[in-house]
Amino acid sequence: MSHNVCVLYGLNEGPGMGRKLVTSLKQAGFTITKNPSAADIVFAHSGGCLLIPVDNRAQLIMQVGTPY
């Protein structure tokens, strides 16, 4: 069973910062999506934590460096 994963970056980060994470997830069989509402797993960093939609279907939400 493949899981959809969404990576939400902070204001000063972007896909370049998460390249290794995304590559590893793809190699492990995960599907990457840009839609956090459709993701089973959400990784959010810094300001990306504020972009997690209230109405989501995520089974796991990991927040790293949550802003104050």
Residue frames as qw, qx, qy, qz and C-alpha x, y, z in Angstrom:
[[0.000, 0.890, 0.457, 0.000, 0.00, 0.00, 0.00],
 [0.437, 0.293, 0.004, 0.850, 1.47, 3.31, -1.08],
 [0.216, -0.762, -0.430, 0.433, 1.06, 6.36, 1.13],
 [0.298, 0.792, 0.157, 0.509, 0.82, 9.93, -0.12],
 [0.560, -0.467, -0.223, 0.648, 3.32, 12.24, 1.56],
 [0.195, 0.900, 0.146, 0.362, 3.34, 16.05, 1.53],
 [0.594, -0.219, -0.208, 0.746, 6.35, 18.12, 2.59],
 [0.002, 0.950, 0.252, 0.187, 5.50, 21.69, 3.64],
 [0.612, 0.133, -0.180, 0.759, 8.51, 24.00, 3.74],
 [0.250, -0.712, -0.308, 0.580, 9.01, 27.17, 5.75],
 [0.275, 0.931, 0.107, -0.216, 9.30, 30.65, 4.32],
 [0.038, 0.829, -0.510, -0.227, 13.06, 30.51, 3.68],
 [0.458, -0.210, 0.850, 0.153, 13.26, 26.88, 2.61],
 [0.672, 0.429, -0.190, -0.573, 12.16, 24.99, -0.43],
 [0.981, 0.155, -0.018, -0.118, 12.45, 21.75, -2.35],
 [0.525, 0.608, -0.518, 0.294, 16.24, 22.07, -2.52],
 [0.269, -0.525, 0.623, -0.514, 16.43, 21.73, 1.25],
 [0.760, -0.097, 0.510, -0.392, 14.28, 18.58, 1.30],
 [0.607, 0.492, -0.523, -0.341, 15.74, 16.90, -1.78],
 [0.184, 0.284, -0.929, 0.151, 17.33, 14.02, 0.15],
 [0.415, 0.104, 0.696, -0.577, 14.17, 13.44, 2.20],
 [0.703, 0.426, 0.026, -0.569, 11.96, 13.36, -0.90],
 [0.495, 0.466, -0.709, -0.188, 14.40, 11.07, -2.74],
 [0.023, -0.172, 0.932, -0.319, 14.48, 8.66, 0.21],
 [0.553, 0.230, 0.503, -0.624, 10.69, 8.67, 0.48],
 [0.693, 0.471, -0.267, -0.475, 10.32, 7.88, -3.23],
 [0.352, 0.396, -0.848, -0.003, 12.85, 5.05, -2.99],
 [0.186, -0.023, 0.866, -0.463, 10.88, 3.62, -0.07],
 [0.003, 0.364, 0.883, 0.295, 7.73, 3.55, -2.22],
 [0.049, 0.644, 0.479, -0.595, 5.93, 6.66, -1.00],
 [0.315, 0.634, 0.473, 0.525, 4.09, 8.95, -3.41],
 [0.231, -0.273, -0.190, 0.914, 4.86, 12.67, -3.08],
 [0.083, 0.756, 0.582, 0.286, 1.95, 15.11, -3.35],
 [0.183, 0.228, -0.119, 0.949, 1.83, 18.89, -3.13],
 [0.486, -0.495, -0.275, -0.666, -1.70, 18.79, -1.72],
 [0.002, 0.242, -0.783, 0.573, -1.58, 18.52, 2.09],
 [0.667, -0.019, 0.248, -0.703, -5.33, 17.84, 2.23],
 [0.894, 0.229, -0.265, -0.277, -4.84, 14.64, 0.21],
 [0.351, 0.507, -0.744, 0.259, -1.74, 13.40, 2.07],
 [0.838, -0.358, -0.412, -0.025, -1.66, 10.46, 4.44],
 [0.693, -0.398, -0.151, 0.582, 1.56, 11.79, 5.97],
 [0.184, 0.935, 0.040, 0.300, 2.56, 15.46, 6.31],
 [0.666, -0.219, -0.151, 0.697, 6.07, 16.67, 7.14],
 [0.071, 0.939, 0.178, 0.286, 6.07, 20.39, 7.99],
 [0.642, -0.121, -0.199, 0.731, 9.06, 22.57, 8.81],
 [0.175, -0.158, -0.123, 0.964, 9.05, 26.03, 10.37],
 [0.356, 0.248, 0.039, -0.900, 6.44, 28.24, 8.68],
 [0.414, 0.013, -0.785, -0.460, 5.16, 25.19, 6.80],
 [0.109, -0.246, -0.879, 0.394, 3.56, 24.13, 10.10],
 [0.250, 0.404, 0.302, -0.827, 1.14, 27.02, 9.63],
 [0.414, 0.279, -0.501, -0.707, 0.11, 25.67, 6.21],
 [0.025, -0.101, -0.994, 0.031, -1.36, 22.40, 7.48],
 [0.418, -0.300, -0.351, -0.783, -5.05, 22.50, 6.60],
 [0.477, -0.185, 0.572, -0.641, -7.55, 21.95, 9.40],
 [0.880, 0.222, 0.212, -0.364, -9.53, 19.62, 7.16],
 [0.285, 0.570, -0.751, -0.175, -7.02, 16.92, 6.28],
 [0.955, -0.067, -0.154, -0.243, -6.91, 13.14, 6.14],
 [0.334, 0.593, -0.677, 0.280, -3.36, 12.72, 7.44],
 [0.880, -0.331, -0.340, 0.009, -2.66, 9.73, 9.65],
 [0.699, -0.368, -0.104, 0.604, 0.63, 11.27, 10.73],
 [0.199, 0.932, 0.013, 0.303, 1.69, 14.91, 10.95],
 [0.742, -0.267, -0.135, 0.599, 5.31, 15.64, 11.84],
 [0.070, 0.979, 0.036, 0.188, 6.16, 19.23, 12.73],
 [0.763, -0.086, -0.104, 0.633, 9.84, 20.17, 12.87],
 [0.291, -0.040, -0.054, 0.954, 10.91, 23.56, 14.21],
 [0.045, -0.756, -0.643, -0.118, 7.39, 24.77, 14.92],
 [0.166, 0.462, -0.041, 0.870, 7.23, 28.59, 14.81],
 [0.114, -0.237, -0.644, 0.718, 6.20, 30.47, 17.93]]
